[in-house]
């Protein structure tokens, strides 16, 4: 079920990248993201139901809840970014946002590849190390975008709108690192 949840993140990252494409219809993109987020929520609810119905769990019950919630948080932040672009009627995004979205896409792919390995708890270290590296890249990109936004090119209202979008993307990147940290904690407990 964690693999299914992570695959929703891959789909969310794909839809998120559509937000940057020329000729993108923000309403259509937001609707697809909303649907993907709804499916992810359903998977999270299924994880919680399964844990509540299971006497013996594959690993610590609280860790299962935390991991499910962490995966859900990533999707929520991606959906928030797309929704803000639509609601704020943003027509043009700073170039650095493409770098943020690429970090999210890579993190989603890595997370989807790592989740099946929770069965054996093997070969997970590369996952959390790479997610940490990607999160550091995301932090650098985030700071560069902020410098660009506050550099005087944009008017004040546009800065506020774009910063909200950039902050949502940064929160998604940080949430991927939280998921990786949870996976690391689970692996250490189970080793």
C-alpha positions as a Markdown table, in Angstrom:
| # | Residue | x | y | z |
|---|---|---|---|---|
| 1 | Unk | 0.0 | 0.0 | 0.0 |
| 2 | Unk | 3.0 | 2.3 | 0.6 |
| 3 | Unk | 4.1 | 1.6 | -3.0 |
| 4 | Unk | 0.6 | 2.5 | -4.2 |
| 5 | Unk | 0.8 | 5.7 | -2.2 |
| 6 | Unk | 4.2 | 6.6 | -3.6 |
| 7 | Unk | 3.0 | 5.9 | -7.1 |
| 8 | Unk | 0.4 | 8.6 | -6.5 |
| 9 | Unk | 3.3 | 11.0 | -5.9 |
| 10 | Unk | 4.8 | 10.1 | -9.2 |
| 11 | Unk | 1.6 | 10.9 | -10.9 |
| 12 | Unk | 1.3 | 14.1 | -8.9 |
| 13 | Unk | 4.8 | 15.2 | -9.9 |
| 14 | Unk | 3.9 | 14.5 | -13.5 |
| 15 | Unk | 0.8 | 16.7 | -13.3 |
| 16 | Unk | 2.9 | 19.3 | -11.4 |
| 17 | Unk | 5.4 | 19.5 | -14.3 |
| 18 | Unk | 2.5 | 20.1 | -16.7 |
| 19 | Unk | 1.9 | 23.3 | -14.8 |
| 20 | Unk | 5.1 | 24.6 | -16.4 |
| 21 | Unk | 4.4 | 23.6 | -19.9 |
| 22 | Unk | 3.5 | 26.2 | -22.6 |
| 23 | Unk | -0.1 | 26.3 | -23.4 |
| 24 | Unk | -1.0 | 24.7 | -20.1 |
| 25 | Unk | -4.6 | 25.0 | -19.1 |
| 26 | Unk | -4.4 | 25.8 | -15.3 |
| 27 | Unk | -8.0 | 24.7 | -14.6 |
| 28 | Unk | -7.5 | 21.4 | -16.3 |
| 29 | Unk | -4.2 | 20.8 | -14.6 |
| 30 | Unk | -5.7 | 21.7 | -11.2 |
| 31 | Unk | -8.6 | 19.3 | -11.8 |
| 32 | Unk | -6.2 | 16.5 | -12.6 |
| 33 | Unk | -4.1 | 17.3 | -9.6 |
| 34 | Unk | -7.2 | 17.4 | -7.4 |
| 35 | Unk | -8.2 | 13.9 | -8.7 |
| 36 | Unk | -4.7 | 12.6 | -8.0 |
| 37 | Unk | -4.7 | 14.0 | -4.5 |
| 38 | Unk | -8.1 | 12.5 | -3.9 |
| 39 | Unk | -6.8 | 9.0 | -4.9 |
| 40 | Unk | -3.8 | 9.5 | -2.7 |
| 41 | Unk | -6.1 | 10.4 | 0.2 |
| 42 | Unk | -8.1 | 7.2 | -0.4 |
| 43 | Unk | -4.9 | 5.1 | -0.3 |
| 44 | Unk | -3.9 | 6.8 | 3.0 |
| 45 | Unk | -7.3 | 6.1 | 4.5 |
| 46 | Unk | -6.9 | 2.5 | 3.3 |
| 47 | Unk | -3.5 | 2.2 | 5.1 |
| 48 | Unk | -5.0 | 3.5 | 8.3 |
| 49 | Unk | -8.0 | 1.2 | 8.1 |
| 50 | Unk | -5.7 | -1.8 | 7.4 |
| 51 | Unk | -3.5 | -1.0 | 10.4 |
| 52 | Unk | -6.6 | -0.5 | 12.7 |
| 53 | Unk | -7.9 | -4.0 | 11.5 |
| 54 | Unk | -4.6 | -5.8 | 11.9 |
| 55 | Unk | -3.4 | -7.3 | 15.1 |
| 56 | Unk | 0.2 | -7.9 | 14.0 |
| 57 | Unk | 1.8 | -5.3 | 11.7 |
| 58 | Unk | 4.9 | -5.7 | 9.6 |
| 59 | Unk | 6.6 | -2.9 | 11.7 |
| 60 | Unk | 5.7 | -0.5 | 14.4 |
| 61 | Unk | 2.1 | 0.7 | 14.2 |
| 62 | Unk | 3.0 | 4.4 | 14.9 |
| 63 | Unk | 5.7 | 4.3 | 12.1 |
| 64 | Unk | 3.1 | 3.0 | 9.7 |
| 65 | Unk | 0.8 | 6.0 | 10.6 |
| 66 | Unk | 3.7 | 8.4 | 10.3 |
| 67 | Unk | 4.8 | 7.1 | 7.0 |
| 68 | Unk | 1.3 | 7.1 | 5.5 |
| 69 | Unk | 0.8 | 10.7 | 6.7 |
| 70 | Unk | 4.2 | 11.8 | 5.4 |
| 71 | Unk | 3.4 | 10.5 | 1.9 |
| 72 | Unk | 0.0 | 12.2 | 2.1 |
| 73 | Unk | 1.7 | 15.5 | 3.1 |
| 74 | Unk | 3.9 | 15.5 | 0.0 |
| 75 | Unk | 0.8 | 15.2 | -2.3 |
| 76 | Unk | -1.0 | 17.9 | -0.4 |
| 77 | Unk | 1.8 | 20.3 | -0.9 |
| 78 | Unk | 2.0 | 19.5 | -4.6 |
| 79 | Unk | -1.7 | 20.0 | -5.0 |
| 80 | Unk | -1.5 | 23.3 | -3.1 |
| 81 | Unk | 1.1 | 24.7 | -5.5 |
| 82 | Unk | -1.0 | 23.8 | -8.5 |
| 83 | Unk | -4.1 | 25.2 | -6.9 |
| 84 | Unk | -2.4 | 28.5 | -6.0 |
| 85 | Unk | -1.3 | 28.9 | -9.6 |
| 86 | Unk | -4.9 | 28.6 | -10.7 |
| 87 | Unk | -6.4 | 30.7 | -7.9 |
| 88 | Unk | -3.9 | 33.5 | -8.2 |
| 89 | Unk | -4.2 | 33.4 | -12.0 |
| 90 | Unk | -0.4 | 33.3 | -12.4 |
| 91 | Unk | 0.5 | 33.5 | -16.0 |
| 92 | Unk | 4.3 | 33.2 | -15.8 |
| 93 | Unk | 6.4 | 31.4 | -13.3 |
| 94 | Unk | 10.1 | 32.1 | -12.5 |
| 95 | Unk | 12.5 | 29.8 | -14.3 |
| 96 | Unk | 13.8 | 28.4 | -11.1 |
| 97 | Unk | 10.5 | 26.8 | -10.4 |
| 98 | Unk | 11.3 | 24.2 | -13.1 |
| 99 | Unk | 14.3 | 23.2 | -11.0 |
| 100 | Unk | 12.2 | 22.8 | -7.9 |
| 101 | Unk | 9.7 | 20.7 | -9.8 |
| 102 | Unk | 12.5 | 18.5 | -11.2 |
| 103 | Unk | 13.7 | 17.8 | -7.7 |
| 104 | Unk | 10.2 | 16.8 | -6.7 |
| 105 | Unk | 9.9 | 14.5 | -9.8 |
| 106 | Unk | 13.2 | 12.8 | -8.9 |
| 107 | Unk | 12.2 | 12.5 | -5.3 |
| 108 | Unk | 8.9 | 11.0 | -6.3 |
| 109 | Unk | 10.6 | 8.4 | -8.5 |
| 110 | Unk | 13.1 | 7.5 | -5.8 |
| 111 | Unk | 10.3 | 7.1 | -3.2 |
| 112 | Unk | 8.3 | 4.9 | -5.5 |
| 113 | Unk | 11.3 | 2.7 | -6.1 |
| 114 | Unk | 12.1 | 2.5 | -2.4 |
| 115 | Unk | 8.7 | 1.6 | -1.0 |
| 116 | Unk | 8.7 | -2.1 | -2.1 |
| 117 | Unk | 12.0 | -2.5 | -0.3 |
| 118 | Unk | 10.3 | -1.9 | 3.0 |
| 119 | Unk | 9.3 | -5.6 | 2.8 |
| 120 | Unk | 12.9 | -6.7 | 3.3 |
| 121 | Unk | 14.4 | -3.5 | 4.7 |
| 122 | Unk | 17.3 | -3.9 | 2.4 |
| 123 | Unk | 19.0 | -1.4 | 0.1 |
| 124 | Unk | 17.2 | 1.5 | 1.6 |
| 125 | Unk | 20.2 | 3.5 | 2.7 |
| 126 | Unk | 20.9 | 4.8 | -0.9 |
| 127 | Unk | 17.3 | 6.1 | -0.9 |
| 128 | Unk | 17.5 | 8.4 | 2.1 |
| 129 | Unk | 21.0 | 9.6 | 1.2 |
| 130 | Unk | 19.8 | 10.6 | -2.3 |
| 131 | Unk | 16.6 | 12.2 | -1.0 |
| 132 | Unk | 18.8 | 14.3 | 1.4 |
| 133 | Unk | 21.0 | 15.3 | -1.4 |
| 134 | Unk | 18.0 | 16.3 | -3.5 |
| 135 | Unk | 16.5 | 18.3 | -0.6 |
| 136 | Unk | 19.8 | 20.2 | -0.3 |
| 137 | Unk | 19.6 | 21.0 | -4.1 |
| 138 | Unk | 16.0 | 22.1 | -3.5 |
| 139 | Unk | 17.0 | 24.4 | -0.7 |
| 140 | Unk | 19.6 | 26.1 | -2.9 |
| 141 | Unk | 17.1 | 26.5 | -5.7 |
| 142 | Unk | 14.5 | 27.9 | -3.2 |
| 143 | Unk | 17.0 | 30.6 | -2.0 |
| 144 | Unk | 17.9 | 31.5 | -5.6 |
| 145 | Unk | 14.2 | 31.9 | -6.5 |
| 146 | Unk | 13.7 | 34.1 | -3.4 |
| 147 | Unk | 16.6 | 36.3 | -4.5 |
| 148 | Unk | 15.1 | 36.6 | -8.0 |
| 149 | Unk | 11.6 | 37.4 | -6.6 |
| 150 | Unk | 12.9 | 40.1 | -4.2 |
| 151 | Unk | 15.3 | 41.5 | -6.8 |
| 152 | Unk | 12.9 | 44.3 | -8.0 |
| 153 | Unk | 11.8 | 42.7 | -11.3 |
| 154 | Unk | 8.3 | 41.8 | -9.9 |
| 155 | Unk | 5.7 | 44.0 | -8.4 |
| 156 | Unk | 4.9 | 43.5 | -4.7 |
| 157 | Unk | 1.6 | 41.7 | -5.3 |
| 158 | Unk | 3.2 | 39.3 | -7.8 |
| 159 | Unk | 6.0 | 38.6 | -5.4 |
| 160 | Unk | 3.6 | 37.5 | -2.7 |
| 161 | Unk | 1.7 | 35.2 | -5.1 |
| 162 | Unk | 4.8 | 33.6 | -6.5 |
| 163 | Unk | 6.3 | 33.2 | -3.1 |
| 164 | Unk | 3.3 | 31.2 | -1.9 |
| 165 | Unk | 3.7 | 28.8 | -4.9 |
| 166 | Unk | 7.5 | 28.5 | -4.3 |
| 167 | Unk | 6.9 | 27.9 | -0.6 |
| 168 | Unk | 4.4 | 25.1 | -1.3 |
| 169 | Unk | 7.0 | 23.4 | -3.6 |
| 170 | Unk | 9.7 | 23.8 | -1.0 |
| 171 | Unk | 7.3 | 22.3 | 1.6 |
| 172 | Unk | 6.8 | 19.3 | -0.8 |
| 173 | Unk | 10.6 | 18.8 | -1.1 |
| 174 | Unk | 11.0 | 19.0 | 2.7 |
| 175 | Unk | 8.1 | 16.5 | 3.1 |
| 176 | Unk | 10.0 | 14.0 | 0.9 |
| 177 | Unk | 12.9 | 14.3 | 3.2 |
| 178 | Unk | 10.6 | 13.7 | 6.2 |
| 179 | Unk | 9.4 | 10.5 | 4.5 |
| 180 | Unk | 13.0 | 9.4 | 3.9 |
| 181 | Unk | 13.8 | 10.1 | 7.6 |
| 182 | Unk | 10.8 | 8.0 | 8.6 |
| 183 | Unk | 12.0 | 5.2 | 6.4 |
| 184 | Unk | 15.5 | 5.4 | 7.9 |
| 185 | Unk | 14.1 | 5.2 | 11.4 |
| 186 | Unk | 12.0 | 2.2 | 10.5 |
| 187 | Unk | 15.0 | 0.5 | 8.9 |
| 188 | Unk | 17.1 | 1.1 | 12.0 |
| 189 | Unk | 14.5 | -0.1 | 14.4 |
| 190 | Unk | 13.9 | -3.3 | 12.3 |
| 191 | Unk | 17.6 | -4.1 | 11.8 |
